[in-house]
């Protein structure tokens, strides 16, 4: 289940640097989450860090990208394999 940022986002920039997969980026108006990179922090943390830190609670599950924990772990492993050796 990739997450998404709703239009309640206040662009506080708390979430972006905390994303271990670099899935969060500043879009045209608000921060956005790349569903191809979002693992809900599976493989990194017990809870999604962006959700934990968001002061306005605007990061729900993206209904267009519902994934099982197993699928999220597979995505995490793929993203780790794509990292350059010096960044791993």
Secondary structure in CASP SS format (residue, H / E / C, confidence):
PFRMAT SS
TARGET T0000
AUTHOR 0000-0000-0000
METHOD secondary structure of the structure
MODEL  1
X C 1.00
X C 1.00
X E 1.00
X C 1.00
X C 1.00
X C 1.00
X C 1.00
X C 1.00
X C 1.00
X C 1.00
X C 1.00
X C 1.00
X C 1.00
X C 1.00
X C 1.00
X H 1.00
X H 1.00
X H 1.00
X C 1.00
X C 1.00
X C 1.00
X C 1.00
X C 1.00
X E 1.00
X E 1.00
X E 1.00
X C 1.00
X C 1.00
X C 1.00
X C 1.00
X E 1.00
X E 1.00
X E 1.00
X C 1.00
X C 1.00
X C 1.00
X C 1.00
X C 1.00
X C 1.00
X C 1.00
X C 1.00
X C 1.00
X C 1.00
X C 1.00
X C 1.00
X C 1.00
X C 1.00
X C 1.00
X H 1.00
X H 1.00
X H 1.00
X H 1.00
X H 1.00
X C 1.00
X C 1.00
X C 1.00
X C 1.00
X C 1.00
X C 1.00
X C 1.00
X E 1.00
X C 1.00
X C 1.00
X C 1.00
X C 1.00
X C 1.00
X C 1.00
X C 1.00
X H 1.00
X H 1.00
X H 1.00
X H 1.00
X H 1.00
X H 1.00
X H 1.00
X H 1.00
X H 1.00
X H 1.00
X H 1.00
X H 1.00
X H 1.00
X H 1.00
X C 1.00
X C 1.00
X C 1.00
X C 1.00
X C 1.00
X C 1.00
END
